[in-house]
Amino acid sequence: MTRGPLRVALDQGTGHSGDTADALDRLSGRAKAAADAGARLLVGPEMSLTGYNLGPEVLAALAEPADGPLSGAVAAIAADTGVAIVHGFPERADGTVYNSVQLVDAAGTRLATYRKTHLFGDLDRGAFTAGADPVVQADLGGVRVGLLTCYDVEFPETVRAHALAGTELLVVPTALMLPFTEVPERIVPVRALENQLHLAYVNRCDTEGDLRYAGRSVLLAPDGSETLRAGSGEQLLVGDVDPDAVARVRREQSYLDDRRPDLYRTLTV
């Protein structure tokens, strides 16, 4: 059965770090702009509601449960604009803090919350506990959407796990800093190609403390080609994801079908 395209908006920008009211106000404006462009899903960067490079104490103070006031405010924006939203926030749960992203649908219903599983350096390890669930997914308008965060996508195993679990659009909110532009320009396109799925990699582009973020957000098709590509400045990019393209590309040659798992067992040791 042929399915219609899912129009996706990539928001390469954030509010003022540490100012959640500003982040929510900005998100409301971006969601309205995305809706005006016909988008059904809006994706922001990693830790988009609070900021990222704030230090463990500030992040802990800003952390909330997955159903807390911040997430409730995002849900209200989604319901008001009719656009599903992926946002990042520090999640307080189990007596600790996780680097989390959450997907709410166009009615404001929380569909999925993912906790970053691969922590990057002291910046992450000093503030967060690693998540334990490698594959978190939800159905959005007939498209199977999966969630990862930033550094996670640099490990081939994470994206392959999503491909094997049926993810058609992998969404990756990111806070990648300079000089690591090889990630969005070289690594991420290969992840889409080798797993034959759509991939939305949405990065920050501003400066936060001593970090300068790289931008270069990209929406990739299952053949690794670019549907959208941002530069280094703030942008709202809108493009279509064709869910049936995954099956078409895999019919021509399926990396998943041609795997030899019996030969790879030592890779998990």
N, C-alpha and C positions, 0 to 999 in steps of 0.2 A: 504494500500500500504506500503510495506517494504521500509524503507529509509536507506541509508548507514550511517555508523558511522561518527561522527564529532570528529576528532582528536584535542585535546586541549593541549596546553602547559602552565604550571603554572610556572611563573618566581618568585621564592622566593629570591628576591634581588632587590637592587636599586642602582642608581648612588650616587655620593656625594651630600649630602643635600645642597640645595641652588644653585647648579651648573646645570642649565638646559642643557648646552652643553654636559656635561658629561653624564647626564641621557639619552639624545638622542643618543649619541654615543654608550652607553651600550645597549640601546634598539635595535639599528640597529643590533648589534652583536647577541643579543638574538633572534631577529626575524629571522635572517639567520639560526641560529642553530635550531630554531623551524621548519623552512621550510625544512631543511635537514632531520629532523625527521618525516616529513610528516604531521606536524600539520597544521591545517587550522585556528586556533584561538590561540592567545597568550594573556595571562592575567597577568598583573602586580599588585603590591600592591596599597593601597590607597596613593594618592598624589605622584605617582611614578615619575612624571616629575620634581618635585620641592623639595620634602621633606615635612615633616609633622610638626615636632616639631620645628618650626622656629620663632614663635611669630607672632602676628597679623600684625605688621608693615611690616615685610619681606614678609609674604604671600600676603599682599595687594599689595606690589610692584611687586611681581611676577605674580599676577593674570592677566588673559587675557580673552577675550570673547571666546565662544565655537568654533568660527571659526578663532581664532587668529593664530599667527605665530607658537606657540608650537603645536597646533593641526594640523596645516598644515604640519609641519615637521613629525609628526607621520603618517599622511596620506601618505606622500611621502615614508616613510619606509614600510608601508603596501603595497603600490603599487609596490615598488621595489622588495619585497620579496614574494609577493603573499600570505601573511598571514594577516588575520583580527586581530585587536589589541584592547584590552580594556586597557585604561590608566587613571590615576588619575591626577587631576590638580586643582588649585584654579581658579574658573571661575568668572570673573567680569561681572555682568549683573544687570540691574535694580538699579544701584547706590549702589550695595553691592557686597559681595564676598561669593560664595558658595563653598562647598567641593564637587567637581563633579567628575564623571567618564564618559568616553565617549567610544563608540564603533564605530570603522571605519572598513569597510569591506576590502577584499583583493584588491579591486581596489582603495582604499583610500577614498571612499565615507563615509561621516559621517552618521551613521544610528541612533544613539540615544545618548542623554546626560542626565544623571541622577544626581540630586542634593540631597545629603545626607539629610534625613528627621529627623533622631534622632541624636542630637548632644551630644557628650560625654564630660561632665564636662567642666571646664574652658578652657581646651585645644581647644575644638571646639567652645564653645559659645563665647569665647573672639575673635575669628577670623572669624567666618562664620555666615551666616544666614541660617536657616533651609529651606530645600526645601519643596514644597507643593504637589508634585506629587508622590504618593506612589508606583505606578506601571509604570515603563518605560520598554518597550520591543522593540525588532526588530527581524525580520526573518533573519537568517544566514544559508545559505545552507540548507534550509528546516527545520531548528530547531528554535523553538521560544525561544529566549534568553532574560532573564530579568536581570536587574541590581539593586543591593543594594550596600551599603558601610558599612563595619565594624560593628559598634554598631547596625545598622538597623536590622541585622539578629538575634540579641539577643531578639527581640520582636516577639513572634509567629504570631501576626497579620500581620506583613509585608510579611512573607513568605506565609502565607495562602492566602493573597490577590493575590500574584503572581500565586499560584496554581489555584485559581479560575479563573484567567484571562488567563490561558492557557500556562504559562511559563513551558518549558520543561527542560531548563538548566538555573539555577539561578547563576549568576556570582557575587562574593562578594569580591572586592579588600579591603584589610584590613591593618591596622597598630596597631595590638594588642600587648600590652606590657606585660612583665612579671609582676606579677606572674599569670596572668589570663589564664592559659593553659586549664582550664575546658571548655572554650568556643570552641576551635577547637576540643577538645577531647571528649566532652560530649554534649554540646548544639547543635552544628552544625550538627552532625550526626542525632540527633533527628529531627531537622528541615527537613532534607531530607526525613527521614522515614515517619514522620507524614503528610507530604505534597506529598509524592510519586513523587519526581522530582529529577533530577540531580542537584548537588550543587558544585560549584567550589569556595572554600574559599582560597584566596591567600594573605598571610601575609608577612610582612617584617621579617628580621632575624638579623638585625644589631643593632648598638647603635647610638642614635641620641640625643645629649644633655644629659639629665639625664634619658632618656628612653632607656630600653633594650627590643627589640622586640622579640616575642616568637617564630616566625617561625611556624612550625607544619601545614603548608598549606595542604589542603586535597581536593580531588575530590571524591564525593560521588555519589553512584547510588541511584535509587528511592526506593530501599529496605533498605537504610541506610548503606550498605556495602561500604568499602573503595576501590576505583579504584586506587587511588594514595595517598601516605602520605609522606610528607617531614619531615625531622628532624629539628634541630635547626640551621643548617648552610645554606649557599647559594646553591640553587639547581635549575635546570631547569627540571621539571618532565613532561612527555608526556604520555597521555593516551587517550583512546577512550570513547566517549559518544554515547551510543546507543539510539537514539530518540524513537525507538519503545518499549524500556523497560518501559517507563512511562505507556503506555497503557496496557502492559502485567501485570505489577504489580497491576494496578488498576482493571483489570479484576478479579484477584484473590480475592481482597477485596479492596473496594474503600472507603477511609475515607471521600472523598469529597461527594460521593453519600449518605453515611450513616449519614451525619450531620443532626442536628435538629436546623436550624437557629432560629426558633421561640422561642427556649429556651435560646438563647444567647443574646437577645437584650440588656440586662442591661450591657453587657460587653463593649459597645461603649459609655456609659454615663460617 
